[in-house]
Amino acid sequence: MTQEQKRILIVDDEPDILQLLEISLSRMGLSVHKAESVGSAKYLLEKTTFHLCLSDFKLPDGTGIELVEYIAEKYPATPVAVITAFGTINHAVEALKKGAFDFITKPISLDTLRQLVINGLKQTDAQNAEQSFKPQLFSSKTNYFQEINRNISAFANTQAPVLIYGEAGTWKEKIASLIHANSKLREAAFKVIDCSDENAELVLAEAGTTYFKNIEHLHNGRQSSLVENIKLKNDNQRIIAGTCWSEEEFKNSQAIKKSMIRHLTVGEITTKPLLRRKNDLLELSKEVLDQLAQAWNKLPCKIHPAAMAKLKQYDFPGNIKELDHILSKAAVNCQNQLIREEDIDLSGTGYKPSITKEHNLDQYIEEIEVREITNALAKTKNNKTKAAELLGISFRALRYKIKKLEIDKSEED
């Protein structure tokens, strides 16, 4: 909507003031409507949608604060400012509490008036944009995804850090991206940093959400750096992290600094492996195919019952990410938008252990050792003798590994 179409309602019982405001606001390209009382203002509000209302405080049949309260209840998309010659701190506080976006006293300069109107119209534009925004959530109606959607919506309304637990391939990064997409920072960047890469810089996006995947791979010093970044972030920055460990493993691990746990676990989401959700496989497959259809700009494929039976016999070690790969391949190769049993190829699905050039076999084995040793120590309340028995190794071997892997390294908050 252009500025020439913006309609503004001014309410004042002094004809000279009304005329002056009308001339000034008309020169700004606004359509000005005038009322001399609360009653006449209410009548005009019933007949016309206004983008802004400016009201005097003292009116023949009431006050501007009464009008503010009325508009806030009946027409919440219309911002209201109160202008008065009888301004006091108490009046201003009351007007703002009732819903006014500003409160200023007469005499009002042309520059102040113009800025007041600009600020009010910005609020209208922001409200309209917010109302037209459609939340981006999972379409699946399963209880699992409905709970995930509730978490996404709840955490999107805050800028608190969130930690997402779950095995590889359980869509942790997608959940993080949906939290970002539904937040006030959605127009800013969504930056992904893989903590399994020791060369990755832990630098937050200047504005937007930074997602730290595989957070459990950060060694002690880099954990301290991340905590400092969390402490120094501004209102335009947000942090979400993901770990392939369970909540119990992450919080009880002596390899994870307590300060990082405190700062990251303000909000928490736990994902579930696909093996535990076989009953949701049909709905989940529809979710994946719907997303593929949107990305490819075509109608979603359907799945033949025989193809679904074949999928249900598979254990999906790569979880939803692996299912996505299987269905993507099937959707490309199937005929007439119907995925049949022969279209489901379970060989070479693309699922691989998390070993890369940066994350080699020795490092991978060390991380497993750290994980199991810290779990054993947590379960035995740091009794190394009992932990060694639990792990099936000698006390001497355990002591050597603890020293080598720096598991007992003291923490600095």
RODREN-340960 format. One record per residue (C-alpha): residue number from 1; residue in one letter; x, y, z. Coordinates in steps of 0.2 Angstrom, whole numbers, always signed. Layout:
REM RODREN-340960
nr, rest, x, y, z
NUM, a, X, Y, Z
...
***
This chain:
REM RODREN-340960
nr, rest, x, y, z
1, m, +0, +0, +0
2, t, +7, +17, -5
3, q, +8, +32, +7
4, e, -5, +41, -3
5, q, -17, +28, +2
6, k, -13, +29, +21
7, r, -28, +35, +31
8, i, -26, +44, +47
9, l, -39, +49, +60
10, i, -36, +65, +71
11, v, -47, +68, +86
12, d, -48, +86, +94
13, d, -62, +97, +100
14, e, -52, +113, +94
15, p, -57, +117, +76
16, d, -41, +127, +73
17, i, -30, +112, +79
18, l, -40, +101, +68
19, q, -37, +112, +53
20, l, -18, +114, +56
21, l, -16, +95, +58
22, e, -26, +92, +42
23, i, -15, +104, +32
24, s, +1, +97, +39
25, l, -3, +79, +37
26, s, -11, +81, +19
27, r, +5, +88, +14
28, m, +13, +72, +19
29, g, +1, +63, +6
30, l, -10, +56, +19
31, s, -29, +55, +18
32, v, -35, +64, +34
33, h, -52, +61, +43
34, k, -57, +72, +58
35, a, -67, +69, +73
36, e, -71, +81, +88
37, s, -76, +69, +101
38, v, -74, +51, +107
39, g, -91, +47, +100
40, s, -88, +54, +83
41, a, -71, +45, +82
42, k, -79, +28, +86
43, y, -92, +31, +72
44, l, -78, +34, +60
45, l, -69, +19, +66
46, e, -84, +8, +62
47, k, -85, +15, +44
48, t, -66, +16, +39
49, t, -50, +6, +42
50, f, -37, +19, +48
51, h, -18, +16, +48
52, l, -15, +28, +62
53, c, -25, +39, +75
54, l, -19, +55, +84
55, s, -30, +60, +98
56, d, -31, +74, +110
57, f, -31, +70, +128
58, k, -46, +80, +134
59, l, -62, +78, +124
60, p, -80, +84, +127
61, d, -86, +66, +130
62, g, -71, +58, +137
63, t, -52, +56, +136
64, g, -40, +51, +123
65, i, -35, +37, +135
66, e, -52, +30, +134
67, l, -51, +31, +115
68, v, -34, +22, +116
69, e, -42, +8, +126
70, y, -57, +6, +114
71, i, -46, +6, +99
72, a, -33, -7, +107
73, e, -48, -18, +110
74, k, -58, -16, +94
75, y, -45, -11, +81
76, p, -28, -17, +87
77, a, -20, -15, +70
78, t, -22, +4, +72
79, p, -8, +13, +82
80, v, -14, +27, +93
81, a, -4, +42, +99
82, v, -10, +55, +112
83, i, -7, +73, +110
84, t, -11, +85, +125
85, a, -8, +102, +133
86, f, -11, +94, +150
87, g, +3, +81, +149
88, t, +9, +74, +165
89, i, +20, +58, +168
90, n, +5, +49, +175
91, h, -5, +53, +160
92, a, +9, +47, +149
93, v, +11, +31, +158
94, e, -7, +27, +158
95, a, -9, +30, +140
96, l, +6, +19, +136
97, k, -1, +5, +147
98, k, -18, +6, +138
99, g, -9, +3, +121
100, a, -4, +20, +115
101, f, +13, +20, +105
102, d, +17, +38, +110
103, f, +12, +52, +121
104, i, +18, +70, +117
105, t, +13, +88, +123
106, k, +8, +103, +114
107, p, +14, +114, +106
108, i, +20, +101, +94
109, s, +32, +106, +80
110, l, +30, +101, +62
111, d, +46, +90, +63
112, t, +40, +81, +79
113, l, +23, +78, +71
114, r, +31, +71, +55
115, q, +42, +60, +65
116, l, +27, +54, +76
117, v, +17, +50, +60
118, i, +32, +41, +52
119, n, +34, +30, +68
120, g, +16, +26, +69
121, l, +15, +21, +51
122, k, +30, +10, +53
123, q, +21, +1, +67
124, t, +6, -2, +55
125, d, +17, -9, +41
126, a, +26, -20, +54
127, q, +9, -27, +61
128, n, +3, -30, +43
129, a, +19, -39, +39
130, e, +17, -50, +55
131, q, -1, -54, +51
132, s, +3, -59, +33
133, f, +17, -70, +39
134, k, +13, -89, +39
135, p, +22, -100, +51
136, q, +34, -113, +43
137, l, +31, -129, +52
138, f, +31, -148, +48
139, s, +15, -153, +40
140, s, +15, -170, +47
141, k, +0, -173, +60
142, t, +9, -186, +70
143, n, +11, -183, +88
144, y, +30, -182, +87
145, f, +30, -168, +74
146, q, +16, -159, +82
147, e, +26, -158, +98
148, i, +42, -153, +88
149, n, +31, -139, +80
150, r, +25, -133, +97
151, n, +44, -132, +102
152, i, +48, -123, +86
153, s, +34, -110, +89
154, a, +39, -107, +107
155, f, +57, -105, +105
156, a, +55, -94, +89
157, n, +46, -81, +100
158, t, +62, -79, +111
159, q, +80, -77, +107
160, a, +86, -89, +120
161, p, +99, -102, +115
162, v, +92, -119, +111
163, l, +101, -136, +111
164, i, +94, -150, +100
165, y, +98, -168, +105
166, g, +97, -183, +93
167, e, +106, -195, +83
168, a, +113, -190, +66
169, g, +100, -188, +52
170, t, +86, -184, +64
171, w, +83, -166, +56
172, k, +91, -156, +70
173, e, +98, -143, +57
174, k, +81, -142, +49
175, i, +73, -139, +66
176, a, +85, -126, +69
177, s, +82, -118, +53
178, l, +63, -118, +56
179, i, +66, -109, +73
180, h, +75, -96, +64
181, a, +62, -95, +50
182, n, +48, -91, +62
183, s, +58, -79, +73
184, k, +60, -60, +72
185, l, +77, -63, +64
186, r, +70, -73, +49
187, e, +76, -59, +37
188, a, +94, -61, +43
189, a, +106, -74, +40
190, f, +106, -93, +45
191, k, +124, -98, +47
192, v, +129, -116, +50
193, i, +146, -120, +59
194, d, +151, -139, +60
195, c, +161, -141, +76
196, s, +168, -157, +70
197, d, +180, -147, +59
198, e, +193, -141, +71
199, n, +198, -127, +58
200, a, +180, -119, +58
201, e, +180, -102, +66
202, l, +167, -100, +80
203, v, +161, -83, +73
204, l, +143, -78, +75
205, a, +133, -71, +60
206, e, +133, -52, +62
207, a, +114, -53, +62
208, g, +104, -68, +62
209, t, +105, -86, +69
210, t, +121, -96, +70
211, y, +118, -115, +71
212, f, +133, -125, +79
213, k, +131, -143, +73
214, n, +140, -158, +82
215, i, +143, -147, +97
216, e, +150, -162, +107
217, h, +166, -161, +96
218, l, +172, -145, +103
219, h, +188, -147, +114
220, n, +189, -138, +131
221, g, +197, -122, +125
222, r, +185, -120, +110
223, q, +170, -123, +122
224, s, +177, -108, +132
225, s, +177, -97, +116
226, l, +159, -102, +112
227, v, +153, -97, +129
228, e, +162, -80, +128
229, n, +153, -78, +111
230, i, +136, -82, +119
231, k, +140, -69, +133
232, l, +144, -56, +120
233, k, +130, -58, +107
234, n, +119, -44, +104
235, d, +100, -43, +101
236, n, +102, -46, +83
237, q, +111, -63, +86
238, r, +105, -79, +91
239, i, +113, -96, +95
240, i, +106, -114, +92
241, a, +116, -129, +94
242, g, +114, -148, +90
243, t, +122, -163, +97
244, c, +122, -182, +92
245, w, +122, -186, +110
246, s, +107, -189, +121
247, e, +103, -176, +135
248, e, +109, -188, +148
249, e, +126, -191, +139
250, f, +129, -172, +136
251, k, +125, -166, +153
252, n, +134, -180, +162
253, s, +150, -179, +151
254, q, +165, -173, +160
255, a, +171, -168, +142
256, i, +158, -155, +142
257, k, +161, -139, +152
258, k, +147, -135, +164
259, s, +147, -117, +159
260, m, +143, -122, +141
261, i, +129, -133, +147
262, r, +122, -119, +157
263, h, +122, -107, +143
264, l, +116, -118, +129
265, t, +102, -127, +138
266, v, +90, -113, +141
267, g, +79, -121, +128
268, e, +80, -140, +124
269, i, +73, -151, +110
270, t, +75, -170, +109
271, t, +73, -179, +92
272, k, +70, -197, +90
273, p, +78, -210, +79
274, l, +67, -217, +65
275, l, +69, -234, +71
276, r, +58, -229, +86
277, r, +45, -221, +75
278, k, +41, -235, +62
279, n, +23, -231, +65
280, d, +25, -214, +59
281, l, +34, -219, +43
282, l, +20, -217, +31
283, e, +16, -199, +38
284, l, +35, -195, +38
285, s, +37, -201, +20
286, k, +23, -190, +15
287, e, +31, -175, +24
288, v, +48, -179, +14
289, l, +39, -181, -3
290, d, +29, -164, +0
291, q, +45, -155, +3
292, l, +53, -163, -12
293, a, +38, -157, -22
294, q, +39, -140, -16
295, a, +58, -139, -20
296, w, +55, -147, -37
297, n, +39, -137, -41
298, k, +28, -152, -45
299, l, +15, -163, -37
300, p, +20, -174, -23
301, c, +23, -193, -27
302, k, +12, -206, -19
303, i, +19, -222, -11
304, h, +12, -239, -16
305, p, +8, -250, -1
306, a, +21, -263, -6
307, a, +34, -250, -7
308, m, +29, -244, +11
309, a, +30, -262, +17
310, k, +48, -263, +10
311, l, +53, -247, +19
312, k, +46, -253, +36
313, q, +57, -268, +35
314, y, +72, -257, +35
315, d, +81, -250, +51
316, f, +87, -233, +44
317, p, +104, -231, +52
318, g, +104, -214, +44
319, n, +87, -209, +51
320, i, +77, -196, +41
321, k, +91, -190, +31
322, e, +93, -207, +24
323, l, +74, -209, +21
324, d, +76, -192, +12
325, h, +89, -199, +1
326, i, +80, -215, -3
327, l, +63, -206, -7
328, s, +72, -193, -18
329, k, +80, -206, -29
330, a, +63, -216, -30
331, a, +54, -200, -34
332, v, +66, -196, -49
333, n, +65, -214, -56
334, c, +46, -218, -53
335, q, +33, -218, -66
336, n, +16, -208, -65
337, q, +21, -200, -48
338, l, +18, -217, -40
339, i, +33, -225, -30
340, r, +32, -244, -32
341, e, +42, -257, -23
342, e, +55, -259, -36
343, d, +58, -240, -35
344, i, +64, -242, -17
345, d, +83, -244, -18
346, l, +90, -248, -1
347, s, +108, -251, -7
348, g, +121, -237, -7
349, t, +109, -225, +2
350, g, +122, -213, +6
351, y, +123, -216, +25
352, k, +141, -215, +31
353, p, +149, -214, +48
354, s, +154, -197, +52
355, i, +172, -199, +47
356, t, +179, -185, +35
357, k, +196, -179, +31
358, e, +195, -167, +45
359, h, +187, -180, +57
360, n, +198, -196, +54
361, l, +197, -213, +62
362, d, +209, -210, +76
363, q, +199, -195, +81
364, y, +183, -204, +79
365, i, +188, -218, +91
366, e, +195, -205, +103
367, e, +178, -197, +104
368, i, +169, -214, +107
369, e, +181, -217, +121
370, v, +178, -200, +129
371, r, +160, -203, +127
372, e, +160, -220, +136
373, i, +172, -216, +149
374, t, +163, -200, +154
375, n, +147, -209, +155
376, a, +154, -223, +166
377, l, +162, -210, +177
378, a, +145, -201, +178
379, k, +136, -217, +182
380, t, +148, -222, +196
381, k, +149, -204, +203
382, n, +167, -203, +198
383, n, +173, -219, +206
384, k, +187, -224, +194
385, t, +188, -242, +201
386, k, +169, -245, +198
387, a, +170, -236, +181
388, a, +184, -247, +175
389, e, +174, -263, +180
390, l, +159, -256, +171
391, l, +170, -253, +155
392, g, +178, -270, +156
393, i, +196, -263, +157
394, s, +209, -262, +171
395, f, +210, -247, +183
396, r, +228, -243, +176
397, a, +221, -243, +158
398, l, +207, -231, +163
399, r, +219, -219, +172
400, y, +230, -219, +157
401, k, +216, -215, +145
402, i, +209, -201, +157
403, k, +226, -193, +157
404, k, +228, -195, +138
405, l, +211, -189, +133
406, e, +212, -175, +146
407, i, +195, -180, +153
408, d, +199, -174, +171
409, k, +205, -157, +165
410, s, +198, -144, +177
411, e, +185, -131, +170
412, e, +186, -112, +171
413, d, +169, -104, +170
***
